[in-house]
Amino acid sequence: MPSGRPRACVEGVKLAVAVAALLLAAGVLDAVLAQTSPFGVGRPVAAPPAPVGDGFAGWIMARQAEFYRNLSATIRAAKADGTALWSLLGLSFVYGVFHAAGPGHGKAVISSYLVANEETWHRGVVLAFASALLQALVAVMLVGVAAVLLHVTAKTMGEAVRWIEIVSYTLIAAVGARLVRTKGRGFLSALRATASPRPALAAAGDAIVPLRDHSHHNDRSHHGERYAGSIHGHDDHHDHSHGAEPADLGGPGGWQRGLAAIVAVGLRPCSGAILVLVFSLAQGLFWAGVAATFVMGLGTALTVAAIATLAVGGRALATKFAAAQSGYGELALRGVEVVAAVLVFTFGILLLMGYMASERMFVM
Amino acid sequence: MAHPHVWVTMKSEVVYAADGSVTGVRHAWTFDDMFSAFATQGLDAKKKGEFTREELAPLAEVNVTSLKEFDYFTKAQVDGKKAAFNEPVDYYLDYKDNVLTLNFTLPLKMPAKPKKLLLDIYDPTYFVDFTFADTDPVALRGAPAECKLTVARPNDATADSRQVGETFFNSLTPSSDYGARFANKISVTCP
């Protein structure tokens, strides 16, 4: 490919690296390594792998703790005074917003997924809200069934959560592995395109069959991808037609693929929500806990959506560079996708291993 | 950026043998009401909303078993050397005013007569927030009369606690001292 603008290329690569670094940072923030519960009941959220500074992170943590601490007092107050319910909902919302800035809500997974999968911010927002809603639903259903109906102990509930986690983390790894496979091909394809330029084939525009096997072994199997059942058109970000078409390299399955990501991320209930639910149950105010959980999810979704939008925006910028000059820019873009895909996979594995490491300790 | 999901208000006793050597530490950890409600969820009780020590015995067992992995959140230094604990003894849970209190004794593997004994209680990952009780958080049980007790809360900026902090932090791995800033410190000096 002609690369007469080496400066722009360098800029493109820089940007690509910046996006990758951003994702990595989000991943570190997510501190995906799970830990066991010190008292054998209740699931802690992930622990930070390294000391976190006082600054912004410390501030967020302090706010989270403060809001969380106030939740129980507000639930107790709501028992005597109905108007305290509004405080409870408000508090739950801000707690959700702040808590999602902490670990355990799949920000990194969602962001990496969006970047790897060249999703629109629109889809990113839907993903964030859908996974947060699912997360709230799982928490409510878990406590509803386990505690209210079956009257099981906290220990049993903790075990149920652990199984849910295994499924969730395995799914994340599977979604990641699939992305790595697809994006790895895209990268290789771009590599070849860079080495030996040739005209791109027109996008065919046929709707893709969900979850069908992907066959991009050669560059001639181009087909324009339309997300089946997608809420969003897919034509706003690859108007360039050099080298490998991102549309052709997108993973298979459109909306179903998104669904897998939603389930993978949203399946694991937040331990804070479970504690709030069980506590409100003990206070005879289960429904207040349910309302709080959903409002918490709303706050969580807002934060995750914002972070996902940032990630998608970073990628869109990189895409522009790539569009301006294919060749290395395109290659860098494909590289970022591969990195993001590898990150999704790695998050899944790390989460899973965190669980594995803690499993034997759980002699309950 | 985990934030605490469990709050513990604690009272501790440093336990001495008749010959003046430290044998261990006895903790009484009172949990917050949210965690207490969660932990007692689904437990059978003769009287609704109240739990006897016997009814809570299986839960206490679960607690101390699970705490092992976290080294009971208690680090001991005997004259500057790290000291190990045996498994907890005399443990039980009490339930009062809707909160649980876990009582247990951590026996030192090797009872000692140190000039300086340091105990740090904290969760490195800060999932659990440990705070000394407002009144009489630490007591010496059976200690020689000359021994002097100092208690430092995480936010104490006294010269003494800073000094203890620095020496202690140096002995920790970088990845494990996240919660160290929240450490509660007990220091006993004997001539």
Contacts between the chains, C-beta under 8 A, distances in Angstrom:
chain1	res1	chain2	res2	distance
A	29	B	1	6.8
A	31	B	1	6.9
A	31	B	2	7.3
A	35	B	125	6.1
A	35	B	127	7.0
A	36	B	66	6.9
A	36	B	69	6.1
A	37	B	66	6.4
A	37	B	127	8.0
A	38	B	6	7.5
A	38	B	66	6.0
A	38	B	67	5.8
A	38	B	69	7.6
A	38	B	70	4.8
A	38	B	73	7.1
A	38	B	123	7.0
A	38	B	127	6.8
A	38	B	128	5.8
A	39	B	6	7.1
A	39	B	31	7.9
A	39	B	35	7.7
A	39	B	39	6.6
A	39	B	62	7.4
A	39	B	63	4.8
A	39	B	66	5.6
A	39	B	67	6.9
A	39	B	102	7.8
A	40	B	62	3.9
A	40	B	63	5.7
A	40	B	65	6.3
A	40	B	66	3.3
A	40	B	67	7.9
A	41	B	38	6.6
A	41	B	39	4.9
A	41	B	59	7.6
A	41	B	62	6.7
A	42	B	5	6.9
A	42	B	6	7.1
A	42	B	35	6.6
A	42	B	38	5.6
A	42	B	39	7.0
A	44	B	2	6.7
A	44	B	5	6.1
A	44	B	125	7.4
A	44	B	127	4.1
A	45	B	2	5.2
A	45	B	3	7.9
A	45	B	5	7.0
A	45	B	127	7.4
A	46	B	2	6.4
A	47	B	2	5.2
A	47	B	125	3.6
A	47	B	126	7.9
A	47	B	127	6.6
A	47	B	178	7.7
A	48	B	1	5.9
A	48	B	2	6.2
A	48	B	125	7.0
A	48	B	178	5.6
A	49	B	175	6.4
A	50	B	174	7.1
A	50	B	175	5.7
A	50	B	178	7.3
A	51	B	174	6.9
A	51	B	175	7.7
A	51	B	177	6.1
A	51	B	178	4.7
A	52	B	1	5.8
A	52	B	178	6.5
A	57	B	1	5.4
A	60	B	1	6.3
A	61	B	1	4.9
A	61	B	2	7.7
A	61	B	3	4.9
A	61	B	126	7.9
A	62	B	3	8.0
A	64	B	1	7.7
A	64	B	3	4.0
A	65	B	3	4.3
A	65	B	4	5.4
A	65	B	129	7.3
A	68	B	3	6.5
A	68	B	4	7.7
A	68	B	5	7.2
A	69	B	7	7.2
A	69	B	32	7.9
A	71	B	34	7.4
A	72	B	32	6.9
A	72	B	33	5.6
A	72	B	34	4.3
A	76	B	33	7.6
A	99	B	3	7.6
A	101	B	1	7.4
A	102	B	1	4.2
A	102	B	2	6.8
A	102	B	3	6.2
A	103	B	1	5.9
A	103	B	2	6.3
A	147	B	41	5.6
A	147	B	42	6.5
A	151	B	42	5.3
A	152	B	41	7.9
A	152	B	42	4.9
A	153	B	41	6.3
A	153	B	42	3.8
A	153	B	43	6.0
A	154	B	38	5.3
A	154	B	39	5.3
A	154	B	40	7.4
A	154	B	41	4.6
A	154	B	42	6.5
A	155	B	59	8.0
A	155	B	62	6.1
A	156	B	42	7.1
A	157	B	41	7.0
A	157	B	42	7.6
A	271	B	5	5.9
A	272	B	5	6.3
A	274	B	38	7.5
A	275	B	5	6.4
A	275	B	34	5.2
A	275	B	35	6.8
A	275	B	38	5.2
A	276	B	34	7.3
A	278	B	37	5.8
A	278	B	38	4.6
A	278	B	41	5.1
A	279	B	33	7.2
A	279	B	34	4.6
A	279	B	37	4.5
A	279	B	38	6.6
A	281	B	37	7.8
A	281	B	41	7.6
A	282	B	37	3.9
A	282	B	40	7.9
A	282	B	41	7.2
A	283	B	37	7.8
A	358	B	69	7.9
A	361	B	66	7.2
A	361	B	68	7.9
A	361	B	69	4.5
A	362	B	66	7.4
A	363	B	65	5.7
A	364	B	62	5.1
A	364	B	65	7.2
A	364	B	66	7.1
